[in-house]
Amino acid sequence: MTPPPDTAPILIVDDMEENLVALEAVLSSLTPKVVRARSGEEALKAMLREEFAVVLIDVLMPGMNGFETAANIKGLDQTKDVPIILLTGASVDPNYAYRGYTVGAADFLIKPFDPWLLRTKVNVFLDLYRKNHQLASQADQLKRLLTGPGEAPPAAEPRRPDLREPAPHRPAPPASEPGAREAAAAPTAGDEARLSDIASRLVQIELLLRDARDLEAAGLADRIVALEEAVERLMAGREA
């Protein structure tokens, strides 16, 4: 289940309780929900149950280490887009950072880390998580706006005129008849209002994309393409 965007849950993974307590103390000011996992296996189970904005994983864990945990997270369709920050001690192999990036980690920090630096890095991913949710909400609103309150009923097949009888003549109402001009203009006015609302929402989406262009924003381009196609269909319908 997708959590509310303001919650933006964080998953912290470490086999040592004191490290989990320290991470939770540093990060709890950013979000009301910080979830703990004591192993790579426990982390994968948590991620399959719940959506997270970012995951912090200690590299040196018994059993499934941090690199293997990150690789498994990136190997699952459900979790592959979740950003990962790897954490490790000061006396580490110089190649650890390279290995971390090769398995799909977004960042790599060495302990002891500056709490302010850690919060800054994590907050970047929390902001991206919230903006993605805002974009998805905007896309849903636009979709409802374009499709209307419900599905349009299928058009009835036109009945062939009976050649034996003349078609009944239905004179158009005179322009001076009360309400005639208003009735003719109503669809156009409604379309203009709808297009104006769509244009306003697209501007908001563009601003969100502009802010997120240097970060991981999987799926954003596909959503925008779908919206553009929907607007084109609407324009084509008005011109027909």
Phi, psi and omega per residue, in radians:
M1 nan 2.381 -3.139
T2 -1.368 2.173 -3.138
P3 -1.351 2.853 3.073
P4 -1.046 2.507 -3.074
P5 -1.065 -0.515 -3.135
D6 -1.204 -0.398 -3.133
T7 -1.291 -0.835 3.095
A8 0.766 1.211 -3.041
P9 -1.130 2.591 3.099
I10 -2.068 2.411 3.047
L11 -1.907 2.208 3.085
I12 -1.995 2.339 -3.019
V13 -2.200 2.057 3.118
D14 -2.824 2.499 -3.136
D15 -1.449 -0.133 -3.114
M16 -1.879 2.208 -3.074
E17 -1.066 -0.706 -3.107
E18 -1.108 -0.588 3.093
N19 -1.209 -0.660 3.096
L20 -1.135 -0.720 3.122
V21 -1.092 -0.744 -3.130
A22 -1.139 -0.775 3.130
L23 -1.107 -0.747 -3.137
E24 -1.096 -0.678 3.131
A25 -1.128 -0.650 -3.118
V26 -1.289 -0.642 -2.976
L27 -1.685 -0.234 -3.047
S28 -1.126 -0.363 3.108
S29 -1.309 -0.258 -3.099
L30 -1.577 -0.502 -3.074
T31 -2.703 2.569 3.133
P32 -1.316 -0.116 -3.071
K33 -2.244 1.883 3.028
V34 -2.092 2.060 -3.076
V35 -1.760 2.401 -3.139
R36 -1.752 2.589 2.984
A37 -2.459 2.383 -3.062
R38 -1.693 -0.015 -3.129
S39 -2.773 2.916 3.095
G40 -1.106 -0.692 3.135
E41 -1.105 -0.736 3.127
E42 -1.151 -0.614 3.124
A43 -1.138 -0.765 3.139
L44 -1.096 -0.705 3.114
K45 -1.109 -0.720 3.133
A46 -1.106 -0.696 -3.097
M47 -1.248 -0.456 3.086
L48 -1.377 -0.356 3.106
R49 -1.547 -0.483 -2.956
E50 -2.544 2.676 3.102
E51 -1.609 2.342 -3.131
F52 -2.100 2.620 3.117
A53 -1.390 -0.589 -3.123
V54 -2.802 2.672 -3.140
V55 -2.206 2.303 3.057
L56 -1.931 2.186 -3.017
I57 -2.238 2.264 3.023
D58 -1.307 2.380 -3.088
V59 -1.259 -0.801 -3.006
L60 -1.586 1.524 3.076
M61 -2.189 2.539 3.071
P62 -1.178 2.710 -3.114
G63 1.301 -2.097 3.103
M64 -1.388 1.934 -3.106
N65 -1.360 -3.116 -3.070
G66 -1.112 -0.668 3.134
F67 -1.122 -0.775 3.141
E68 -1.164 -0.679 3.105
T69 -1.091 -0.786 3.128
A70 -1.089 -0.740 3.138
A71 -1.096 -0.686 3.113
N72 -1.184 -0.661 3.096
I73 -1.092 -0.786 -3.129
K74 -1.250 -0.296 -3.132
G75 -1.506 -0.131 -3.136
L76 -1.794 2.330 -3.139
D77 -1.030 -0.640 -3.076
Q78 -1.199 -0.473 -3.015
T79 -2.134 0.013 -2.983
K80 -1.125 -0.408 -3.091
D81 -1.641 0.001 3.136
V82 -1.346 2.179 3.138
P83 -1.187 2.527 -3.090
I84 -2.139 2.332 2.989
I85 -2.004 2.127 3.121
L86 -1.621 2.448 -3.131
L87 -2.146 2.443 3.110
T88 -2.664 2.907 -3.124
G89 -1.288 3.044 -3.062
A90 -1.228 -0.700 -3.106
S91 -1.532 1.433 -3.064
V92 -2.189 2.857 3.061
D93 -1.123 2.330 3.127
P94 -1.026 -0.381 -3.121
N95 -1.490 -0.024 -3.088
Y96 -1.060 -0.749 -3.128
A97 -1.080 -0.756 3.117
Y98 -1.074 -0.763 3.132
R99 -1.088 -0.666 3.140
G100 -1.087 -0.772 -3.130
Y101 -1.215 -0.561 3.140
T102 -1.199 -0.478 3.116
V103 -1.555 0.036 3.034
G104 1.843 0.141 3.120
A105 -1.180 2.531 3.129
A106 -1.519 -0.426 -3.118
D107 -2.730 2.888 -3.063
F108 -2.514 2.147 -3.121
L109 -2.159 2.514 -3.136
I110 -1.848 2.294 3.087
K111 -1.360 2.632 -0.150
P112 -1.306 2.340 -3.088
F113 -1.784 2.742 3.090
D114 -1.279 2.129 -3.133
P115 -0.968 -0.681 -3.138
W116 -1.118 -0.723 3.129
L117 -1.128 -0.746 3.136
L118 -1.096 -0.802 3.125
R119 -1.077 -0.678 3.137
T120 -1.095 -0.801 -3.130
K121 -1.141 -0.758 -3.131
V122 -1.161 -0.652 -3.101
N123 -1.129 -0.505 3.067
V124 -1.036 -0.782 -3.118
F125 -1.281 -0.550 3.067
L126 -1.147 -0.713 3.103
D127 -1.108 -0.726 3.121
L128 -1.114 -0.704 3.107
Y129 -1.035 -0.815 -3.129
R130 -1.146 -0.705 -3.141
K131 -1.161 -0.641 3.081
N132 -1.093 -0.695 3.104
H133 -1.177 -0.674 3.090
Q134 -1.099 -0.725 3.132
L135 -1.127 -0.744 3.118
A136 -1.095 -0.679 3.103
S137 -1.138 -0.729 3.091
Q138 -1.086 -0.707 3.138
A139 -1.115 -0.713 3.120
D140 -1.136 -0.728 3.120
Q141 -1.104 -0.722 3.109
L142 -1.143 -0.674 3.133
K143 -1.107 -0.745 3.102
R144 -1.150 -0.638 3.137
L145 -1.149 -0.687 -3.098
L146 -1.303 -0.625 -3.086
T147 -1.534 -0.254 3.135
G148 1.443 -3.069 -3.072
P149 -1.177 -0.328 -3.131
G150 -2.834 3.041 3.122
E151 -1.219 2.377 3.098
A152 -1.217 2.386 3.129
P153 -1.148 2.596 3.138
P154 -1.080 2.465 -3.125
A155 -1.196 2.350 3.137
A156 -1.254 2.520 3.132
E157 -1.182 2.242 -3.097
P158 -1.099 2.371 -3.134
R159 -1.419 2.337 3.097
R160 -1.151 2.376 3.124
P161 -1.204 2.511 3.090
D162 -1.361 1.995 -3.082
L163 -1.182 -0.287 -3.117
R164 -1.405 -0.338 -3.116
E165 -2.137 2.418 3.097
P166 -1.189 2.524 3.124
A167 -1.161 2.385 -3.132
P168 -1.105 2.435 -3.120
H169 -1.548 2.189 3.121
R170 -2.059 1.678 -3.114
P171 -1.123 2.475 3.089
A172 -1.220 2.510 3.134
P173 -1.120 2.430 3.124
P174 -1.063 2.632 -3.091
A175 -1.094 -0.459 -3.096
S176 -1.409 -0.206 -3.124
E177 -1.096 2.346 -3.100
P178 -1.026 2.297 3.092
G179 1.512 -0.164 -3.086
A180 -1.182 -0.846 -3.123
R181 -1.138 -0.694 3.133
E182 -1.112 -0.698 -3.139
A183 -1.132 -0.659 -3.134
A184 -1.226 -0.568 -3.059
A185 -1.520 -0.273 -3.027
A186 -1.030 -0.829 -3.139
P187 -1.047 -0.699 -3.135
T188 -1.123 -0.764 3.123
A189 -1.098 -0.692 3.125
G190 -1.137 -0.711 3.112
D191 -1.115 -0.729 -3.136
E192 -1.090 -0.733 3.127
A193 -1.122 -0.692 3.140
R194 -1.148 -0.767 3.128
L195 -1.127 -0.647 3.107
S196 -1.102 -0.721 3.120
D197 -1.151 -0.721 3.132
I198 -1.090 -0.776 -3.133
A199 -1.051 -0.702 3.136
S200 -1.109 -0.740 -3.125
R201 -1.204 -0.636 3.112
L202 -1.117 -0.610 3.082
V203 -1.094 -0.743 3.117
Q204 -1.085 -0.719 3.128
I205 -1.145 -0.711 3.117
E206 -1.033 -0.701 3.122
L207 -1.128 -0.686 3.104
L208 -1.110 -0.762 3.140
L209 -1.138 -0.674 -3.131
R210 -1.091 -0.680 3.122
D211 -1.199 -0.538 -3.023
A212 -1.759 0.183 -2.988
R213 -1.182 -0.414 -3.129
D214 -1.676 0.121 -3.103
L215 -2.064 3.038 3.079
E216 -1.231 2.099 -3.127
A217 -2.407 1.069 -3.071
A218 -1.128 2.338 3.076
G219 1.549 -0.202 -3.092
L220 -1.121 -0.780 -3.109
A221 -1.073 -0.713 3.139
D222 -1.093 -0.680 -3.141
R223 -1.151 -0.709 3.141
I224 -1.140 -0.728 3.109
V225 -1.031 -0.746 3.134
A226 -1.096 -0.699 3.125
L227 -1.160 -0.719 3.124
E228 -1.074 -0.728 3.127
E229 -1.110 -0.682 3.134
A230 -1.129 -0.728 3.117
V231 -1.132 -0.708 3.112
E232 -1.068 -0.679 3.122
R233 -1.137 -0.693 3.121
L234 -1.114 -0.752 3.122
M235 -1.103 -0.730 3.139
A236 -1.097 -0.652 3.121
G237 -1.160 -0.590 3.125
R238 -1.256 -0.570 -3.112
E239 -1.384 -0.370 -3.074
A240 -1.196 nan nan
